[in-house]
């Protein structure tokens, strides 16, 4: 199948503002990209790119004063199959883990293993191990946290999500990642596109999604505590210890985010990708969402001096 993905973000900056963007499809999916997700910037400014410590492709630029638009529209092929699960997969003992997985056992900005270790062992210590333990963690987190965009807070940590019992998908992922690390299972945070493919459509504007991967018996498996079911068409953009490492946009100066639209839609497999990509440049559901959200996202609060775009 073919999936059309992209975003349209409009900032307003009172002064020239440096930005680091993490908006590209992950390099591991390069062979599946039919139409590249080339970043479109208006007004045009110089952009430099680099690979960060986690292998994510990042872009650097200085947004000019005034309105500044960043967008992309891509097409990616997908097998159409439900993603693999780790049911019954063995847990690798800590002393046998590869060195490059060890960092994902440690606490991080949003994942306080020291705060949640005792709770994790009380909840999951006497249960199954390996993939079944990760699933038990997902089941608990899925039932423990109530989802709602009104609960989004970019500073919310796993410890706070556990105590508040409310959050968005990044909070589900942070809590599950933390519990996995407490139980000696390497876990890393992921962000990307996840459309309503193979499931009932959600009557809400789409956002980038947050999920996680757990290392079991020699490989990484995808888990999603928010949806808690294997999905079709998940498209990875970035991985890291937590949301700090995969911020979609880190800005270094005052700014407002006037509009923010994301899309991930299945398209006809026999279409001409070049023709499909032409038109508005924004998918139909994104156009509707943009119209609805533009007024909501106007300058309703003081500008942020330094912020990371949400990976909900």
N, C-alpha and C positions, 0 to 999 in steps of 0.2 A: 504494500500500500504506500501511498504518498501522503505526507503530512506537510501542510503549509504552516510555518511558524514565523513569528516576528514580534516586533514591539514598536511603539511610537511613544517617545517621552519628550515633553516640552518643559524646559527649565527657564527660569527668569533670574538672571544674575545682575545685581547692582554694580558689579565691578568684574574685571577679568578674574576667572576662578579656575585654578587647576583641578583636573579630574582624573581619576583612574577608573576605567571601565572594565568590567568583566562580563561582557555581553555576547561573546562568541560561542557557538556550538563547540563542544569539547573536541579536541583533536582526535580522540579515539573513534569518533564517528565520521571522520573525514571521508571514508570510502562510501558512505551512505548519503552524502550531500549531493543533491541533484542540481539545485540552484543555490549558490553560496550566500551566506548571510553577511554580505558586504555592508558595513556600517555607512549610513547616509547621514551627513552632518550639514546643518544649515543654521547660520552661515558657515561656509567651509573654513576650517582651521587645520594647521598641521597636526598630524597624528603619528605617534611612534608606538610600536608594539613590542612586547617582551613576554617571555614565559616565566611565570612566577615559580616559587619553590615547590608548589604542589602540582606543577605541570599545566596550570590554567593559562590561557592566552589572554593577556591584558593589553589595554590601550591607554595611552597617556595623551592628554590634550589640555589646552587652556581655553575654557569657554569664554567668549567675549561678553562684555556687558550688554544686557538686553535679553531678548528672547532667544533661546538656543534649542534646536530640535535635534534629537538623535533617533534614528529609526533603522530598521532592517526588515527584510521580507525574504524568506528562504523556503526551499522545499527539500524535505529529507525523506528518503525511502525507509520503510520499516517492514519487518517480516509479517506483521499483523498477528504475531503470536503473543500469548500472555507471557510475561516475564517469568524466568525461572525462580523457584523458591528453594530455600535451604532446609526444608523439612527432613529431619533424620540425619542431617550432615553433622559429622563429629566436630567437637571443639578442639582446637589446637592448644596444647599446653603452652604456657607462657615461655618456658625455656626452649621451646622448639619454634617459636614464631620468627619469621624473617625480620631482620633489623629494620627494614623500612616500614614495618607495621607498628613498631613499638610506640611511636609518637602518638598513635591513635588509642593508646591505653591511658594516656595521661590527661589530667584535667586541663581545661582551656577556658578562654574568656567567658563563654556561655555554658560551659559544662563543668560544674563544680563536683568532681568526684569525691572530694573530701567531705562535702556536705551530705552527699547522698549515698555513700558507701554502706553505712550501717542499714539504711532503709532498703537498699538493693538486696543485701544478703538476707535480710529478714523476709523480703517478698519472694525472692527467686532462689535462695540458697539451697532449699530442699527439693527443688523441682528438677525438671530435665536439664540437660546440658546442650551445648552446640546450637544447631539451628532451631531446635524446639524451645530452647531457652530464649533465644532472640524473639521467637514468635510469642512466647509467654510475656515478654517485656512489651512487645507491640500491643498485645491484647490489653494489658493493664493500662498502658498510656492512652490507647484509643478510648477506653471507657472512663479513665480518670479525668481527662481534659475535655471541656466543652468547647467546641470550635465556634469562633465568631470573629469577624473582622473588627468589631468594636473592641475586642480584647487585645488587639495588636499593640505592642509597645517595643520599640527597637532595642531597648535596654534590658528586656526581660530575659532572665537566665533560666536554666533548667530547674534550679532550686526554687525560684519564684513561680515557675509554671506548675511545679508539683504542689506548692502550697496554695496557689490561687485556684488551680483546677480549671483555668480558662486560657485560651490562646489561639494562635493561628498555626499553620502547618509547620513553621520553623520551630515553634515551641514544642510540638509533638516530637519533632525530630531531635531537638536538643535533649529532651528528657530521655528519650529512648537511647540515644547515643551515650549519655552519661551512665545510664543503668548498665548498658553493655560493657562499658569500660570498667565499671565497678565490679562486674562479674568476669573480668579478665578476657573479654572478647574485644579485639580492636574494632572500632567503629568510626566512620568518617561521615561528615555532613556533605550533602549534595544539593545542588539547585539546578533547575532547568525548566523545560516545558512539559506540561502534562495536561493534554486536552481531554474532553469528555468523549473518548473513543471506546466503544464497547460497553459503555455504562450510560445510565440516564443523564441527560444534560442538566447541568446546574443552572438555575435561573439567577445568575449573578455575574458581574464582570469578571473576566479571567485575570489571574495574576501568575507570576512565576511561582513554581512549586518548590517546596523543601522536603527532602526525604533523606535516607541514609543508607550506607552500605556497611555490612558486617563481614569480617574476615573469618572464614570457617574452612578448615581442612584444605588449605592451599589456594583458596580463591575468594573473591569478594562477591557477596550476594546482596541484592537490592531489597530493602524493606521500607515500608511506608506506614508509620504508625497513625498518621492522620486518616488515610483511606482504609488501611488494614486489609487490603485485598490486592492480589497481583493485577497489574494493569497492562494495557496495550499502548504502545506509542510513547513511552517515556523518553524524552530527549535530554541528555545530560549537557550542562553548560560548564559546571565547575565543581570541584571537590576541595575539601579542606577540613581542618579540625572542627570548625563550627562556622557560623554565619560571618564571623569576622574575616575569614580567609576567602570567602566567596561573595563578598559584597558586590552587587551589580554595579553600583556607582559609589565611589568614595569621592567626596567633594571637599575642597579645602578653601572655604570662604562662604560668605552669606549667599543664600539662594532660596528660590521657591521651586517646587515641582508642581507646575500648573496642570499637567495632564500626564497620565500613565496608562497605557493600553497594551495588552499582550494578547496574542492569539496562537492557537494550535488546532488546526482543523484538518480533518481528512478530506482529500480531494480525489477526483476521479483518476484512476490509474492510467487511463488512456488519453488524458489531456496533454496538451503541449505545454510543458513547464514554462517556456518563454511567454506564451500567451497568457497562461494562468497568472504569471507574475505581474503582467501589465495590468492596467486599470487604475484603481485608486491607490494601490500600494499598501492599502490597509484592508484586512479581511472584513467581511460584512459585519460579523458580530463585534469586531473591534470598533467599527465606525459607530455603531449604536452605543456601545459602552463609552466611547470618547465623547459623544454628544451628551450623554447623561452625566458623565463625571466632570466635564470641563468646569462647570460652575462650582461643583462641590470642592474641587481641588484648587480653587483660586486662593489668593493670598488671604487666608483666614487667621494666620498666626505670624509671629515674628520670624524672620528668616533664621535658618540654622547656620551656625558658624562652621560646623563640620559634621557631616552626616554620611551614613552609608545607606544606600537604597535598600528597601526591604526585600528579603527573599522569603516570602510567605509560603 
